[in-house]
């Protein structure tokens, strides 16, 4: 879908590389630029026994990779010339800035991922700490903060960045004007907290969101254990879901009597949430008395939203048939499931391998900057590439 779009990426860790990955999987040509020896994320865990980063390979699939001496004037000049050719740059590094590059390409699109709007540095884990979420995460009664294992703000930031690049490219195609875009990671988290009502709730009520473990805030949902020690997550978002839960567990009349005694209406989200512990205590024995296979069969016969809990190793086997994944042989790592784009338009979804850092340097410089073998050899001899 993005064939013909060419992007220069100078980045590390998650947000900016995810932007490049997202665009590459949609058909854009993405050229990743690293310093000699690799950026700080080149050995980021998880790694293989030989130290090859599975993480790095995952975020840099389908990109061409070049390595330059980014501290030298000659290396920076090469970056400037490459940016002039591609016309689009995404980065979370101090160099190259928009001001560094725009003289060479007046209609440049430049997206800079930052920490905070005022220039202070930040990463996902520091942003998460300051946004309140760790005090709403974890079991009821827990006193300390609980971080999320998923770098949610990095992920959202990377996808915002991809949207920003495409919006700016559309603007340029209509007007001929480039764009300098700043994308602070902390603003992504703050916007999300506002969009999902966390900020509004705190501002209006003056009360912090409570910890409720695996319950669903404002409704009824929770995990339940089966007799053979599996766990399933059950979600009732509508009155129909809750009615099906009553029929499945044989508790329809019990729920009706409980509503009468409590003066509640379990067709309402608020009442299901308010009495969640009582409902869960009634439902729990039904799951605890049955093995997972029987529970799964029963749940499949309802409109309830549910899923088993799976470990990553279980997921590898269970997701093998998903057409999102292709099993590829990544050099230095081995055969592993490689996802393409979750966007399924009927076209190639872009499952690809990652180039080793710097492996495409000569080819890219020859293709884009018309450097010949003598010039490339001279750059190698001076340890600039």
C-alpha angles and dihedrals in degrees: 000000000000098000110151094029111119123194134185113213122194105175152112140212119012124318103053095036089050089054090054092044092051092052093043091054088054091056105271120137105241120190114196116205118204132177116252108286092023137279121287091273097056092102098030115146138290093066136165123247089269092053099256110148114240087186093056092048091049095056097040103050117140096013129121110237128213131174124208139168094258093183094062124082089234093053092048090049089055090052091050091051092048091050090052089055098045097038093204126080130180118186146152093195127100090239127083101036124180090255090053093056111028095081087063094045115022094189092050121151107212124178117190119194108208139175105239132000090250094054100261113141122250142163130202094268095052092044091051090052093056097044098069098243097115089061091055094045125085138033123332111267095025110133107196128068119275117208123212113245090217115077090229097170093051090051094048090045092053092051092046087052092053091050090047092052092050093046091050092047090052090049090050092049089056101039108017090237125130127215138225106209125188117197114185113199091217090055090055089056093043092050090050092049088052096043093051094048100250093119094042092049092052093045095049101037101028087221128117120236107263127235109252104167112222095345120113114249109240098008144038120285133125146145121267132193123231125216092260093053099260119133129217131190115224122195126189109188097160139036088253091058091051092047089053090051089055093049093046094051097037090242101118094111092040090054090049092052091046090053089053094049094046096039087236137139112215089195084077122080091219095056094045088052095044092054097034095124093053092047091047092050090055094046098043098077093056091059094039091056096054136063119242096256092057092045092049092050091051094048092048088060092061139061091244117129108235145147138180119247110250133187120227091257090052090047091056090062098036095049096046093103095051108114088219088077130069122185106232136170108242111198112246092015110051134223115342140150109273119195124218124201116314085220105096112195095154091263130104106301094212104246102169145150126259119247115233111256110283096000094126098044099110094042094050095046090049094047099044104027100029093234113168128218093266092054092046091049090052091052090050092049090054090047092239094127 
